[in-house]
Amino acid sequence: MVAATHTFTEFILPTPASHPSAITLGPDGALWFTEAGGKIGRITTEGRITELPIKRDGILHSITTGPDGALWFTEFTSKKIGRIPTIATPENPLLTEFTVPESATPLGITTGPDGALWFTEKAGGKIGRITTTGEVTEFTIPAAKCGEITTGPDGALWFTFFRGKIGRITTAGEVTEFPIPPANSSPGGITTGPDGALWFTESVGGKIERITTDGKLTEFDLPNPNAQPWGITTGPDGALWFTEASCVRQPGPRCVLGNKVGRITTTGLVTEFPIPSDGSGPHSITAGPDGALWFTEYYGNRVGRLVLP
């Protein structure tokens, strides 16, 4: 598809090689994001950036706004769930940490319909639930390697498996799995769409996929089968927006990361928007309060903003 007219703005992060990962809209109207180097970042819609040091030796992954108005995030390597309020400062991040079981390796996190936070355990083969006071409950699932998680329109939690499945868990802990063909498929990001279905990225096949709450699957091929889509969100225009971090082979062994943000309507019409910076590695994406799409550039060390006319 030919890209439509659009405007990109990219904001360089103060910390070199910070590898920004997940991004979410905070209750204060700013965008909050995780950095693999152990920091939480905050950027206003005007581009003012603040970084809060959280961990010296930990990798932070997903982040979400909790039911208590604080930011909650996963500490992948240190195996904790973290919490900071919006009044946190670099000098006083006001960090609270909750330890999860040693095997947990928490990855995705979202606020559930029951007023608790729900998270995936990539290596542990479990879905975790944590209250705002820190009480942790775990639910065993049939397979490991689960990824991102979101609250569905049916009041259940929906999550991806990196090995060919979409999972659903009720707040009572009842688990259902839906196989995603082919067997080596790798669902990544997941979100609830404006049409009442779940939408997710599939990086191995270069697809955006849709699954209804009763398990009916629809696949949409991207123009480049090697697009490697990852993050996905519902935009203010009623379409789904996603990132593409494709590895495009050049002559010889060189691999150049793709730099696109994609848009897909609920009927499957795809538009792609090339990011100005080369090799940026776009990762997570969310809608901002300003009507723009905000995304992280994992290798570009930037946060990007995309505005359509």
Contacts in CASP RR format, 6 or more apart in sequence:
PFRMAT RR
TARGET T0000
AUTHOR 0000-0000-0000
METHOD contacts of the structure
MODEL  1
MVAATHTFTEFILPTPASHPSAITLGPDGALWFTEAGGKIGRITTEGRIT
ELPIKRDGILHSITTGPDGALWFTEFTSKKIGRIPTIATPENPLLTEFTV
PESATPLGITTGPDGALWFTEKAGGKIGRITTTGEVTEFTIPAAKCGEIT
TGPDGALWFTFFRGKIGRITTAGEVTEFPIPPANSSPGGITTGPDGALWF
TESVGGKIERITTDGKLTEFDLPNPNAQPWGITTGPDGALWFTEASCVRQ
PGPRCVLGNKVGRITTTGLVTEFPIPSDGSGPHSITAGPDGALWFTEYYG
NRVGRLVLP
1 223 0 8 1.000
1 269 0 8 1.000
1 270 0 8 1.000
1 271 0 8 1.000
1 272 0 8 1.000
2 271 0 8 1.000
3 271 0 8 1.000
3 272 0 8 1.000
3 273 0 8 1.000
3 274 0 8 1.000
4 271 0 8 1.000
4 273 0 8 1.000
4 308 0 8 1.000
5 308 0 8 1.000
5 309 0 8 1.000
6 273 0 8 1.000
6 306 0 8 1.000
6 307 0 8 1.000
6 308 0 8 1.000
6 309 0 8 1.000
7 306 0 8 1.000
7 307 0 8 1.000
7 308 0 8 1.000
7 309 0 8 1.000
8 273 0 8 1.000
8 275 0 8 1.000
8 276 0 8 1.000
8 304 0 8 1.000
8 305 0 8 1.000
8 306 0 8 1.000
9 304 0 8 1.000
9 305 0 8 1.000
9 307 0 8 1.000
10 275 0 8 1.000
10 276 0 8 1.000
10 277 0 8 1.000
10 280 0 8 1.000
10 297 0 8 1.000
10 302 0 8 1.000
10 303 0 8 1.000
10 304 0 8 1.000
10 305 0 8 1.000
11 43 0 8 1.000
11 47 0 8 1.000
11 49 0 8 1.000
11 302 0 8 1.000
11 303 0 8 1.000
11 304 0 8 1.000
11 305 0 8 1.000
12 301 0 8 1.000
12 302 0 8 1.000
13 20 0 8 1.000
13 35 0 8 1.000
13 41 0 8 1.000
13 49 0 8 1.000
13 51 0 8 1.000
13 301 0 8 1.000
13 302 0 8 1.000
13 303 0 8 1.000
14 49 0 8 1.000
14 51 0 8 1.000
15 35 0 8 1.000
15 37 0 8 1.000
15 39 0 8 1.000
15 51 0 8 1.000
15 301 0 8 1.000
16 301 0 8 1.000
17 301 0 8 1.000
18 35 0 8 1.000
18 36 0 8 1.000
18 37 0 8 1.000
18 39 0 8 1.000
18 51 0 8 1.000
18 301 0 8 1.000
19 35 0 8 1.000
19 36 0 8 1.000
19 37 0 8 1.000
19 298 0 8 1.000
19 299 0 8 1.000
19 301 0 8 1.000
20 33 0 8 1.000
20 34 0 8 1.000
20 35 0 8 1.000
20 36 0 8 1.000
20 41 0 8 1.000
20 283 0 8 1.000
20 296 0 8 1.000
20 297 0 8 1.000
20 298 0 8 1.000
20 301 0 8 1.000
20 302 0 8 1.000
20 303 0 8 1.000
21 33 0 8 1.000
21 34 0 8 1.000
21 35 0 8 1.000
21 36 0 8 1.000
21 60 0 8 1.000
21 61 0 8 1.000
21 62 0 8 1.000
21 283 0 8 1.000
21 284 0 8 1.000
21 296 0 8 1.000
21 298 0 8 1.000
22 33 0 8 1.000
22 34 0 8 1.000
22 61 0 8 1.000
22 62 0 8 1.000
22 63 0 8 1.000
22 73 0 8 1.000
22 108 0 8 1.000
22 283 0 8 1.000
22 284 0 8 1.000
22 296 0 8 1.000
23 31 0 8 1.000
23 32 0 8 1.000
23 33 0 8 1.000
23 34 0 8 1.000
23 63 0 8 1.000
23 284 0 8 1.000
23 285 0 8 1.000
23 286 0 8 1.000
23 294 0 8 1.000
23 295 0 8 1.000
23 296 0 8 1.000
23 303 0 8 1.000
24 31 0 8 1.000
24 32 0 8 1.000
24 33 0 8 1.000
24 63 0 8 1.000
24 64 0 8 1.000
24 65 0 8 1.000
24 71 0 8 1.000
24 286 0 8 1.000
25 31 0 8 1.000
25 32 0 8 1.000
25 65 0 8 1.000
25 286 0 8 1.000
25 287 0 8 1.000
25 288 0 8 1.000
25 289 0 8 1.000
25 294 0 8 1.000
26 32 0 8 1.000
26 65 0 8 1.000
26 71 0 8 1.000
26 86 0 8 1.000
27 65 0 8 1.000
27 69 0 8 1.000
27 86 0 8 1.000
28 86 0 8 1.000
29 44 0 8 1.000
29 45 0 8 1.000
29 288 0 8 1.000
29 289 0 8 1.000
30 42 0 8 1.000
30 43 0 8 1.000
30 44 0 8 1.000
30 45 0 8 1.000
30 86 0 8 1.000
31 42 0 8 1.000
31 43 0 8 1.000
31 44 0 8 1.000
31 45 0 8 1.000
31 286 0 8 1.000
31 288 0 8 1.000
31 294 0 8 1.000
31 303 0 8 1.000
32 40 0 8 1.000
32 41 0 8 1.000
32 42 0 8 1.000
32 63 0 8 1.000
32 71 0 8 1.000
33 40 0 8 1.000
33 41 0 8 1.000
33 42 0 8 1.000
33 43 0 8 1.000
33 63 0 8 1.000
33 284 0 8 1.000
33 296 0 8 1.000
33 303 0 8 1.000
34 40 0 8 1.000
34 41 0 8 1.000
34 60 0 8 1.000
34 61 0 8 1.000
34 62 0 8 1.000
34 63 0 8 1.000
34 73 0 8 1.000
35 41 0 8 1.000
35 51 0 8 1.000
35 60 0 8 1.000
36 59 0 8 1.000
36 60 0 8 1.000
37 55 0 8 1.000
37 58 0 8 1.000
37 59 0 8 1.000
37 60 0 8 1.000
38 53 0 8 1.000
38 54 0 8 1.000
38 55 0 8 1.000
38 56 0 8 1.000
38 58 0 8 1.000
38 59 0 8 1.000
38 60 0 8 1.000
39 51 0 8 1.000
39 52 0 8 1.000
39 53 0 8 1.000
39 54 0 8 1.000
39 60 0 8 1.000
40 51 0 8 1.000
40 52 0 8 1.000
40 54 0 8 1.000
40 60 0 8 1.000
40 63 0 8 1.000
40 71 0 8 1.000
40 73 0 8 1.000
40 84 0 8 1.000
40 88 0 8 1.000
40 93 0 8 1.000
41 49 0 8 1.000
41 50 0 8 1.000
41 51 0 8 1.000
41 52 0 8 1.000
42 49 0 8 1.000
42 50 0 8 1.000
42 51 0 8 1.000
42 52 0 8 1.000
43 49 0 8 1.000
43 50 0 8 1.000
43 294 0 8 1.000
43 303 0 8 1.000
45 288 0 8 1.000
45 289 0 8 1.000
45 290 0 8 1.000
45 292 0 8 1.000
49 303 0 8 1.000
50 89 0 8 1.000
50 90 0 8 1.000
51 90 0 8 1.000
52 84 0 8 1.000
52 88 0 8 1.000
52 89 0 8 1.000
52 90 0 8 1.000
52 93 0 8 1.000
53 90 0 8 1.000
53 93 0 8 1.000
54 60 0 8 1.000
54 75 0 8 1.000
54 82 0 8 1.000
54 84 0 8 1.000
54 93 0 8 1.000
54 95 0 8 1.000
55 75 0 8 1.000
55 78 0 8 1.000
57 77 0 8 1.000
57 78 0 8 1.000
58 75 0 8 1.000
58 76 0 8 1.000
58 77 0 8 1.000
58 78 0 8 1.000
59 75 0 8 1.000
59 76 0 8 1.000
59 77 0 8 1.000
60 73 0 8 1.000
60 74 0 8 1.000
60 75 0 8 1.000
60 76 0 8 1.000
61 73 0 8 1.000
61 74 0 8 1.000
61 75 0 8 1.000
61 76 0 8 1.000
61 106 0 8 1.000
61 107 0 8 1.000
61 108 0 8 1.000
62 73 0 8 1.000
62 74 0 8 1.000
62 107 0 8 1.000
62 108 0 8 1.000
62 109 0 8 1.000
62 119 0 8 1.000
62 148 0 8 1.000
63 71 0 8 1.000
63 72 0 8 1.000
63 73 0 8 1.000
63 74 0 8 1.000
63 109 0 8 1.000
64 71 0 8 1.000
64 72 0 8 1.000
64 73 0 8 1.000
64 109 0 8 1.000
64 110 0 8 1.000
64 111 0 8 1.000
64 117 0 8 1.000
65 71 0 8 1.000
65 72 0 8 1.000
65 111 0 8 1.000
66 72 0 8 1.000
66 111 0 8 1.000
66 117 0 8 1.000
66 132 0 8 1.000
67 111 0 8 1.000
67 112 0 8 1.000
67 115 0 8 1.000
67 116 0 8 1.000
67 117 0 8 1.000
67 132 0 8 1.000
68 132 0 8 1.000
69 85 0 8 1.000
69 86 0 8 1.000
70 83 0 8 1.000
70 84 0 8 1.000
70 85 0 8 1.000
70 86 0 8 1.000
71 83 0 8 1.000
71 84 0 8 1.000
71 85 0 8 1.000
71 86 0 8 1.000
72 81 0 8 1.000
72 82 0 8 1.000
72 83 0 8 1.000
72 109 0 8 1.000
72 111 0 8 1.000
72 117 0 8 1.000
73 81 0 8 1.000
73 82 0 8 1.000
73 83 0 8 1.000
73 84 0 8 1.000
73 109 0 8 1.000
74 81 0 8 1.000
74 82 0 8 1.000
74 106 0 8 1.000
74 107 0 8 1.000
74 108 0 8 1.000
74 109 0 8 1.000
74 119 0 8 1.000
75 81 0 8 1.000
75 82 0 8 1.000
75 97 0 8 1.000
75 106 0 8 1.000
76 105 0 8 1.000
76 106 0 8 1.000
76 107 0 8 1.000
76 122 0 8 1.000
77 105 0 8 1.000
79 99 0 8 1.000
79 100 0 8 1.000
79 101 0 8 1.000
79 102 0 8 1.000
79 104 0 8 1.000
79 105 0 8 1.000
79 106 0 8 1.000
80 97 0 8 1.000
80 98 0 8 1.000
80 99 0 8 1.000
80 100 0 8 1.000
80 106 0 8 1.000
81 97 0 8 1.000
81 98 0 8 1.000
81 100 0 8 1.000
81 106 0 8 1.000
81 109 0 8 1.000
81 117 0 8 1.000
81 119 0 8 1.000
81 130 0 8 1.000
81 134 0 8 1.000
81 136 0 8 1.000
82 95 0 8 1.000
82 96 0 8 1.000
82 97 0 8 1.000
82 98 0 8 1.000
83 95 0 8 1.000
83 96 0 8 1.000
83 97 0 8 1.000
83 98 0 8 1.000
84 93 0 8 1.000
84 94 0 8 1.000
84 95 0 8 1.000
84 96 0 8 1.000
85 94 0 8 1.000
87 94 0 8 1.000
88 94 0 8 1.000
88 95 0 8 1.000
98 130 0 8 1.000
98 134 0 8 1.000
98 136 0 8 1.000
100 106 0 8 1.000
100 119 0 8 1.000
100 121 0 8 1.000
100 128 0 8 1.000
100 130 0 8 1.000
100 136 0 8 1.000
101 136 0 8 1.000
101 138 0 8 1.000
103 121 0 8 1.000
103 123 0 8 1.000
103 124 0 8 1.000
104 121 0 8 1.000
104 123 0 8 1.000
104 124 0 8 1.000
104 126 0 8 1.000
104 128 0 8 1.000
104 138 0 8 1.000
105 121 0 8 1.000
105 122 0 8 1.000
105 123 0 8 1.000
105 124 0 8 1.000
106 119 0 8 1.000
106 120 0 8 1.000
106 121 0 8 1.000
106 122 0 8 1.000
106 128 0 8 1.000
107 119 0 8 1.000
107 120 0 8 1.000
107 121 0 8 1.000
107 122 0 8 1.000
107 146 0 8 1.000
107 147 0 8 1.000
107 148 0 8 1.000
108 119 0 8 1.000
108 120 0 8 1.000
108 147 0 8 1.000
108 148 0 8 1.000
108 149 0 8 1.000
108 159 0 8 1.000
109 117 0 8 1.000
109 118 0 8 1.000
109 119 0 8 1.000
109 120 0 8 1.000
109 149 0 8 1.000
110 117 0 8 1.000
110 118 0 8 1.000
110 119 0 8 1.000
110 149 0 8 1.000
110 150 0 8 1.000
110 151 0 8 1.000
110 157 0 8 1.000
111 117 0 8 1.000
111 118 0 8 1.000
111 151 0 8 1.000
112 118 0 8 1.000
112 151 0 8 1.000
112 157 0 8 1.000
112 171 0 8 1.000
113 151 0 8 1.000
113 155 0 8 1.000
113 171 0 8 1.000
114 171 0 8 1.000
115 131 0 8 1.000
115 132 0 8 1.000
116 129 0 8 1.000
116 130 0 8 1.000
116 131 0 8 1.000
116 132 0 8 1.000
117 129 0 8 1.000
117 130 0 8 1.000
117 131 0 8 1.000
117 132 0 8 1.000
118 127 0 8 1.000
118 128 0 8 1.000
118 129 0 8 1.000
118 130 0 8 1.000
118 149 0 8 1.000
118 151 0 8 1.000
118 157 0 8 1.000
118 169 0 8 1.000
119 127 0 8 1.000
119 128 0 8 1.000
119 129 0 8 1.000
119 130 0 8 1.000
119 149 0 8 1.000
120 127 0 8 1.000
120 128 0 8 1.000
120 146 0 8 1.000
120 147 0 8 1.000
120 148 0 8 1.000
120 149 0 8 1.000
120 159 0 8 1.000
121 127 0 8 1.000
121 128 0 8 1.000
121 138 0 8 1.000
121 146 0 8 1.000
122 144 0 8 1.000
122 145 0 8 1.000
122 146 0 8 1.000
122 147 0 8 1.000
123 144 0 8 1.000
123 145 0 8 1.000
124 144 0 8 1.000
125 140 0 8 1.000
125 141 0 8 1.000
125 143 0 8 1.000
125 144 0 8 1.000
125 145 0 8 1.000
125 146 0 8 1.000
126 138 0 8 1.000
126 139 0 8 1.000
126 140 0 8 1.000
126 141 0 8 1.000
127 138 0 8 1.000
127 139 0 8 1.000
127 141 0 8 1.000
127 146 0 8 1.000
127 149 0 8 1.000
127 157 0 8 1.000
127 159 0 8 1.000
127 169 0 8 1.000
127 173 0 8 1.000
127 175 0 8 1.000
128 136 0 8 1.000
128 137 0 8 1.000
128 138 0 8 1.000
128 139 0 8 1.000
129 136 0 8 1.000
129 137 0 8 1.000
129 138 0 8 1.000
129 139 0 8 1.000
130 136 0 8 1.000
130 137 0 8 1.000
139 169 0 8 1.000
139 173 0 8 1.000
139 175 0 8 1.000
141 167 0 8 1.000
141 169 0 8 1.000
141 175 0 8 1.000
141 177 0 8 1.000
142 175 0 8 1.000
142 177 0 8 1.000
143 161 0 8 1.000
143 163 0 8 1.000
143 165 0 8 1.000
143 177 0 8 1.000
145 161 0 8 1.000
145 162 0 8 1.000
145 163 0 8 1.000
146 159 0 8 1.000
146 160 0 8 1.000
146 161 0 8 1.000
146 162 0 8 1.000
146 167 0 8 1.000
147 159 0 8 1.000
147 160 0 8 1.000
147 161 0 8 1.000
147 162 0 8 1.000
147 188 0 8 1.000
147 189 0 8 1.000
148 159 0 8 1.000
148 160 0 8 1.000
148 188 0 8 1.000
148 189 0 8 1.000
148 190 0 8 1.000
148 231 0 8 1.000
149 157 0 8 1.000
149 158 0 8 1.000
149 159 0 8 1.000
149 160 0 8 1.000
149 190 0 8 1.000
150 157 0 8 1.000
150 158 0 8 1.000
150 159 0 8 1.000
150 190 0 8 1.000
150 191 0 8 1.000
150 192 0 8 1.000
150 198 0 8 1.000
151 157 0 8 1.000
151 158 0 8 1.000
151 192 0 8 1.000
152 158 0 8 1.000
152 192 0 8 1.000
152 198 0 8 1.000
152 213 0 8 1.000
153 192 0 8 1.000
153 196 0 8 1.000
153 197 0 8 1.000
153 213 0 8 1.000
154 213 0 8 1.000
155 170 0 8 1.000
155 171 0 8 1.000
156 168 0 8 1.000
156 169 0 8 1.000
156 170 0 8 1.000
156 171 0 8 1.000
156 213 0 8 1.000
157 168 0 8 1.000
157 169 0 8 1.000
157 170 0 8 1.000
157 171 0 8 1.000
158 166 0 8 1.000
158 167 0 8 1.000
158 168 0 8 1.000
158 190 0 8 1.000
158 192 0 8 1.000
158 198 0 8 1.000
159 166 0 8 1.000
159 167 0 8 1.000
159 168 0 8 1.000
159 169 0 8 1.000
159 190 0 8 1.000
160 166 0 8 1.000
160 167 0 8 1.000
160 187 0 8 1.000
160 188 0 8 1.000
160 189 0 8 1.000
160 190 0 8 1.000
160 200 0 8 1.000
161 167 0 8 1.000
161 177 0 8 1.000
161 187 0 8 1.000
162 186 0 8 1.000
162 187 0 8 1.000
162 188 0 8 1.000
163 184 0 8 1.000
163 186 0 8 1.000
164 179 0 8 1.000
164 180 0 8 1.000
164 183 0 8 1.000
164 184 0 8 1.000
164 185 0 8 1.000
164 186 0 8 1.000
164 187 0 8 1.000
165 177 0 8 1.000
165 178 0 8 1.000
165 179 0 8 1.000
165 180 0 8 1.000
165 187 0 8 1.000
166 177 0 8 1.000
166 178 0 8 1.000
166 180 0 8 1.000
166 187 0 8 1.000
166 190 0 8 1.000
166 198 0 8 1.000
166 200 0 8 1.000
166 211 0 8 1.000
167 175 0 8 1.000
167 176 0 8 1.000
167 177 0 8 1.000
167 178 0 8 1.000
168 175 0 8 1.000
168 176 0 8 1.000
168 177 0 8 1.000
168 178 0 8 1.000
169 175 0 8 1.000
169 176 0 8 1.000
178 211 0 8 1.000
178 215 0 8 1.000
178 217 0 8 1.000
180 187 0 8 1.000
180 202 0 8 1.000
180 209 0 8 1.000
180 217 0 8 1.000
182 204 0 8 1.000
184 204 0 8 1.000
185 202 0 8 1.000
185 204 0 8 1.000
185 205 0 8 1.000
186 202 0 8 1.000
186 203 0 8 1.000
186 204 0 8 1.000
187 200 0 8 1.000
187 201 0 8 1.000
187 202 0 8 1.000
187 203 0 8 1.000
187 209 0 8 1.000
188 200 0 8 1.000
188 201 0 8 1.000
188 202 0 8 1.000
188 203 0 8 1.000
188 230 0 8 1.000
188 231 0 8 1.000
189 200 0 8 1.000
189 201 0 8 1.000
189 230 0 8 1.000
189 231 0 8 1.000
189 232 0 8 1.000
190 198 0 8 1.000
190 199 0 8 1.000
190 200 0 8 1.000
190 201 0 8 1.000
190 232 0 8 1.000
191 198 0 8 1.000
191 199 0 8 1.000
191 200 0 8 1.000
191 232 0 8 1.000
191 233 0 8 1.000
191 234 0 8 1.000
191 240 0 8 1.000
192 198 0 8 1.000
192 199 0 8 1.000
192 234 0 8 1.000
193 199 0 8 1.000
193 234 0 8 1.000
193 240 0 8 1.000
193 266 0 8 1.000
194 234 0 8 1.000
194 238 0 8 1.000
194 239 0 8 1.000
194 266 0 8 1.000
195 266 0 8 1.000
196 212 0 8 1.000
196 213 0 8 1.000
197 210 0 8 1.000
197 211 0 8 1.000
197 212 0 8 1.000
197 213 0 8 1.000
198 210 0 8 1.000
198 211 0 8 1.000
198 212 0 8 1.000
198 213 0 8 1.000
199 208 0 8 1.000
199 209 0 8 1.000
199 210 0 8 1.000
199 232 0 8 1.000
199 234 0 8 1.000
199 240 0 8 1.000
200 208 0 8 1.000
200 209 0 8 1.000
200 211 0 8 1.000
200 232 0 8 1.000
201 207 0 8 1.000
201 208 0 8 1.000
201 209 0 8 1.000
201 229 0 8 1.000
201 230 0 8 1.000
201 231 0 8 1.000
201 232 0 8 1.000
201 242 0 8 1.000
202 208 0 8 1.000
202 209 0 8 1.000
202 219 0 8 1.000
202 229 0 8 1.000
203 228 0 8 1.000
203 229 0 8 1.000
203 230 0 8 1.000
205 225 0 8 1.000
206 221 0 8 1.000
206 222 0 8 1.000
206 224 0 8 1.000
206 225 0 8 1.000
206 226 0 8 1.000
206 227 0 8 1.000
206 228 0 8 1.000
206 229 0 8 1.000
207 219 0 8 1.000
207 220 0 8 1.000
207 221 0 8 1.000
207 222 0 8 1.000
207 229 0 8 1.000
208 219 0 8 1.000
208 220 0 8 1.000
208 222 0 8 1.000
208 229 0 8 1.000
208 232 0 8 1.000
208 240 0 8 1.000
208 242 0 8 1.000
208 264 0 8 1.000
208 268 0 8 1.000
208 270 0 8 1.000
209 217 0 8 1.000
209 218 0 8 1.000
209 219 0 8 1.000
209 220 0 8 1.000
210 217 0 8 1.000
210 218 0 8 1.000
210 219 0 8 1.000
210 220 0 8 1.000
210 266 0 8 1.000
211 217 0 8 1.000
211 218 0 8 1.000
220 264 0 8 1.000
220 268 0 8 1.000
220 270 0 8 1.000
222 229 0 8 1.000
222 244 0 8 1.000
222 270 0 8 1.000
222 272 0 8 1.000
223 270 0 8 1.000
223 272 0 8 1.000
224 244 0 8 1.000
224 246 0 8 1.000
224 248 0 8 1.000
226 246 0 8 1.000
226 247 0 8 1.000
226 248 0 8 1.000
227 244 0 8 1.000
227 246 0 8 1.000
227 258 0 8 1.000
227 260 0 8 1.000
228 244 0 8 1.000
228 245 0 8 1.000
228 246 0 8 1.000
228 247 0 8 1.000
229 242 0 8 1.000
229 243 0 8 1.000
229 244 0 8 1.000
229 245 0 8 1.000
229 262 0 8 1.000
230 242 0 8 1.000
230 243 0 8 1.000
230 244 0 8 1.000
230 245 0 8 1.000
230 282 0 8 1.000
230 283 0 8 1.000
230 284 0 8 1.000
231 242 0 8 1.000
231 243 0 8 1.000
231 283 0 8 1.000
231 284 0 8 1.000
231 285 0 8 1.000
232 240 0 8 1.000
232 241 0 8 1.000
232 242 0 8 1.000
232 243 0 8 1.000
232 285 0 8 1.000
233 240 0 8 1.000
233 241 0 8 1.000
233 242 0 8 1.000
233 285 0 8 1.000
233 286 0 8 1.000
233 287 0 8 1.000
233 293 0 8 1.000
234 240 0 8 1.000
234 241 0 8 1.000
234 287 0 8 1.000
235 241 0 8 1.000
235 287 0 8 1.000
235 293 0 8 1.000
236 287 0 8 1.000
236 288 0 8 1.000
236 291 0 8 1.000
237 308 0 8 1.000
238 265 0 8 1.000
238 266 0 8 1.000
239 263 0 8 1.000
239 264 0 8 1.000
239 265 0 8 1.000
239 266 0 8 1.000
240 263 0 8 1.000
240 264 0 8 1.000
240 265 0 8 1.000
240 266 0 8 1.000
241 261 0 8 1.000
241 262 0 8 1.000
241 263 0 8 1.000
241 285 0 8 1.000
241 287 0 8 1.000
241 293 0 8 1.000
242 261 0 8 1.000
242 262 0 8 1.000
242 263 0 8 1.000
242 264 0 8 1.000
242 285 0 8 1.000
243 260 0 8 1.000
243 261 0 8 1.000
243 262 0 8 1.000
243 281 0 8 1.000
243 282 0 8 1.000
243 283 0 8 1.000
243 284 0 8 1.000
243 285 0 8 1.000
243 295 0 8 1.000
244 258 0 8 1.000
244 259 0 8 1.000
244 260 0 8 1.000
244 261 0 8 1.000
244 262 0 8 1.000
244 272 0 8 1.000
244 282 0 8 1.000
245 257 0 8 1.000
245 258 0 8 1.000
245 281 0 8 1.000
245 282 0 8 1.000
245 283 0 8 1.000
245 298 0 8 1.000
246 257 0 8 1.000
246 258 0 8 1.000
246 260 0 8 1.000
247 255 0 8 1.000
247 256 0 8 1.000
247 257 0 8 1.000
247 258 0 8 1.000
248 255 0 8 1.000
248 256 0 8 1.000
248 257 0 8 1.000
248 258 0 8 1.000
249 255 0 8 1.000
250 256 0 8 1.000
256 278 0 8 1.000
256 279 0 8 1.000
257 278 0 8 1.000
257 279 0 8 1.000
257 280 0 8 1.000
257 281 0 8 1.000
257 299 0 8 1.000
258 279 0 8 1.000
258 280 0 8 1.000
258 281 0 8 1.000
259 274 0 8 1.000
259 275 0 8 1.000
259 276 0 8 1.000
259 277 0 8 1.000
259 278 0 8 1.000
259 279 0 8 1.000
259 280 0 8 1.000
259 281 0 8 1.000
259 282 0 8 1.000
260 272 0 8 1.000
260 273 0 8 1.000
260 274 0 8 1.000
260 275 0 8 1.000
260 282 0 8 1.000
261 272 0 8 1.000
261 273 0 8 1.000
261 275 0 8 1.000
261 282 0 8 1.000
261 285 0 8 1.000
261 293 0 8 1.000
261 295 0 8 1.000
261 306 0 8 1.000
262 270 0 8 1.000
262 271 0 8 1.000
262 272 0 8 1.000
262 273 0 8 1.000
263 270 0 8 1.000
263 271 0 8 1.000
263 272 0 8 1.000
263 273 0 8 1.000
264 270 0 8 1.000
264 271 0 8 1.000
273 306 0 8 1.000
275 282 0 8 1.000
275 297 0 8 1.000
275 304 0 8 1.000
277 297 0 8 1.000
277 300 0 8 1.000
277 302 0 8 1.000
279 299 0 8 1.000
279 300 0 8 1.000
280 297 0 8 1.000
280 298 0 8 1.000
280 299 0 8 1.000
280 300 0 8 1.000
280 302 0 8 1.000
281 297 0 8 1.000
281 298 0 8 1.000
281 299 0 8 1.000
281 300 0 8 1.000
282 295 0 8 1.000
282 296 0 8 1.000
282 297 0 8 1.000
282 298 0 8 1.000
283 295 0 8 1.000
283 296 0 8 1.000
283 297 0 8 1.000
283 298 0 8 1.000
284 295 0 8 1.000
284 296 0 8 1.000
285 293 0 8 1.000
285 294 0 8 1.000
285 295 0 8 1.000
285 296 0 8 1.000
286 293 0 8 1.000
286 294 0 8 1.000
286 295 0 8 1.000
287 293 0 8 1.000
287 294 0 8 1.000
288 294 0 8 1.000
291 307 0 8 1.000
292 305 0 8 1.000
292 306 0 8 1.000
292 307 0 8 1.000
293 305 0 8 1.000
293 306 0 8 1.000
293 307 0 8 1.000
294 303 0 8 1.000
294 304 0 8 1.000
294 305 0 8 1.000
294 306 0 8 1.000
295 303 0 8 1.000
295 304 0 8 1.000
295 306 0 8 1.000
296 302 0 8 1.000
296 303 0 8 1.000
296 304 0 8 1.000
297 303 0 8 1.000
297 304 0 8 1.000
END
